[in-house]
């Protein structure tokens, strides 16, 4: 074997840089918004709770019109808290969709890409070592983020269910 043979990790790739799955992953990891999913627990929860509290600025007055806080405090609190979950749920949905897209691209053996526009799509077959590297990144870096987001959705769903059940008793 010739000593100057390069591995396929350094071989030229026809995919434009911004469409290479590893570059998409690196871009999302460095992104202010998408990095929330990979932060430690406190760094993950603070933006979500901040969005929920910020939502109260809009939802609180609407709930106050429906349920006067002085007379119907529990109904006001439940309806406002439930309505304020909308903004964090939308942000979490966007996080999930973005990370899911990157995970799917990393796990695919063939990568679809566009050279200059929507009309000239091509498919690049990943070399084995590139595919293995991408699979490891998807399994050990992206999947924990997706699992965390799924657990968060389960908790939000539980809170909504608890609020709806509680509503029957107030």
C-alpha positions as CSV (number, residue, x, y, z in Angstrom):
1,X,0.0,0.0,0.0
2,X,1.1,3.5,-0.7
3,X,1.8,5.6,2.4
4,X,0.2,8.7,1.0
5,X,-3.3,7.3,0.6
6,X,-5.8,9.6,2.3
7,X,-8.8,8.4,4.3
8,X,-12.2,9.3,2.9
9,X,-12.7,11.7,5.8
10,X,-10.3,14.0,4.0
11,X,-11.5,13.1,0.5
12,X,-13.2,15.9,-1.4
13,X,-16.9,16.0,-0.9
14,X,-19.2,17.3,-3.7
15,X,-21.8,18.6,-1.2
16,X,-21.8,22.3,-0.6
17,X,-20.4,23.1,2.8
18,X,-23.6,24.4,4.3
19,X,-25.4,21.1,3.3
20,X,-22.9,18.7,4.8
21,X,-24.6,16.9,7.7
22,X,-21.6,17.4,10.1
23,X,-21.5,21.1,9.2
24,X,-25.3,21.4,9.9
25,X,-24.7,19.8,13.2
26,X,-21.8,22.1,14.1
27,X,-23.9,25.1,13.0
28,X,-26.8,24.1,15.2
29,X,-24.5,23.3,18.2
30,X,-23.0,26.8,17.9
31,X,-26.4,28.5,17.4
32,X,-27.8,30.5,20.3
33,X,-31.2,29.1,20.0
34,X,-30.5,25.4,19.1
35,X,-27.8,25.1,21.7
36,X,-30.5,25.2,24.4
37,X,-31.1,21.5,24.0
38,X,-27.4,20.6,24.7
39,X,-27.0,22.9,27.7
40,X,-26.8,21.7,31.3
41,X,-30.2,21.3,33.0
42,X,-30.3,24.9,34.5
43,X,-29.2,26.4,31.1
44,X,-31.9,24.4,29.4
45,X,-34.7,25.3,31.9
46,X,-34.0,29.0,32.3
47,X,-35.0,30.0,28.7
48,X,-38.1,27.8,28.8
49,X,-39.3,29.2,32.1
50,X,-38.4,32.7,30.9
51,X,-40.6,32.2,27.8
52,X,-43.4,31.0,30.0
53,X,-43.1,34.0,32.3
54,X,-42.9,36.3,29.3
55,X,-46.1,34.8,27.9
56,X,-47.9,35.8,31.0
57,X,-47.6,39.4,29.8
58,X,-50.0,38.6,27.0
59,X,-52.0,35.8,28.4
60,X,-52.5,37.2,31.9
61,X,-54.6,40.2,30.8
62,X,-56.7,37.9,28.6
63,X,-57.3,35.5,31.4
64,X,-58.1,38.4,33.7
65,X,-60.9,39.6,31.3
66,X,-62.4,36.1,31.4
67,X,-61.9,35.4,35.1
68,X,-61.6,38.3,37.5
69,X,-58.5,37.4,39.6
70,X,-60.1,38.8,42.8
71,X,-63.1,36.5,42.5
72,X,-61.9,33.5,40.5
73,X,-58.3,33.3,41.3
74,X,-57.9,29.5,40.7
75,X,-59.7,29.7,37.3
76,X,-57.6,32.8,36.4
77,X,-54.3,31.1,37.4
78,X,-55.1,27.8,35.6
79,X,-56.2,29.4,32.4
80,X,-53.3,31.9,32.3
81,X,-50.7,29.2,33.2
82,X,-52.1,26.9,30.5
83,X,-52.2,29.6,27.9
84,X,-48.7,30.8,28.7
85,X,-47.4,27.3,27.8
86,X,-48.0,28.0,24.2
87,X,-44.9,30.1,23.5
88,X,-42.5,27.6,25.2
89,X,-44.2,24.7,23.4
90,X,-43.7,26.4,20.1
91,X,-40.0,27.1,20.9
92,X,-39.5,23.5,22.0
93,X,-41.2,22.2,18.8
94,X,-38.8,24.2,16.7
95,X,-35.9,22.8,18.7
96,X,-37.2,19.3,18.2
97,X,-37.8,19.7,14.4
98,X,-34.3,21.2,13.9
99,X,-32.5,18.6,15.9
100,X,-34.5,15.8,14.3
101,X,-33.6,17.1,10.8
102,X,-29.9,17.0,11.7
103,X,-30.2,13.6,13.2
104,X,-31.9,12.2,10.1
105,X,-29.2,13.7,7.9
106,X,-26.4,12.3,10.0
107,X,-28.0,8.8,10.0
108,X,-28.7,8.7,6.3
109,X,-26.1,6.8,4.2
110,X,-27.0,8.9,1.1
111,X,-27.1,12.7,1.4
112,X,-29.4,14.7,-1.0
113,X,-28.0,18.1,-1.8
114,X,-28.6,20.9,-4.2
115,X,-25.7,22.3,-6.2
116,X,-27.1,25.7,-7.0
117,X,-30.8,25.6,-6.7
118,X,-33.9,23.4,-6.2
119,X,-33.8,22.1,-9.8
120,X,-30.4,20.4,-9.7
121,X,-30.4,18.1,-6.8
122,X,-27.8,15.3,-6.5
123,X,-27.2,12.4,-4.1
124,X,-23.9,11.7,-2.5
125,X,-23.1,8.3,-1.0
126,X,-21.2,8.7,2.2
127,X,-18.0,6.7,2.5
128,X,-18.0,4.2,5.3
129,X,-15.9,6.1,7.7
130,X,-17.9,9.3,7.2
131,X,-21.1,7.4,7.7
132,X,-19.7,5.8,10.9
133,X,-18.5,9.2,12.3
134,X,-21.9,10.8,11.5
135,X,-23.8,7.9,13.1
136,X,-21.7,8.2,16.3
137,X,-22.4,11.9,16.4
138,X,-26.1,11.3,15.9
139,X,-26.2,8.5,18.6
140,X,-24.1,10.2,21.3
141,X,-24.6,13.9,20.7
142,X,-28.0,14.5,19.0
143,X,-30.1,11.6,20.4
144,X,-29.7,12.8,24.1
145,X,-31.0,16.2,23.0
146,X,-34.0,14.6,21.3
147,X,-34.7,12.4,24.3
148,X,-34.5,15.5,26.6
149,X,-37.0,17.3,24.4
150,X,-39.3,14.3,24.3
151,X,-39.3,14.1,28.1
152,X,-40.0,17.9,28.3
153,X,-43.0,17.4,25.9
154,X,-44.2,14.6,28.2
155,X,-44.0,16.8,31.2
156,X,-45.8,19.6,29.4
157,X,-48.5,17.2,28.3
158,X,-48.8,16.0,31.9
159,X,-49.2,19.6,33.1
160,X,-51.9,20.3,30.5
161,X,-53.7,17.1,31.5
162,X,-53.4,17.9,35.2
163,X,-54.7,21.4,34.6
164,X,-57.7,20.1,32.6
165,X,-58.5,17.6,35.3
166,X,-58.1,20.3,38.0
167,X,-60.4,22.6,36.1
168,X,-63.3,20.2,36.8
169,X,-62.8,20.7,40.6
170,X,-62.4,24.5,40.8
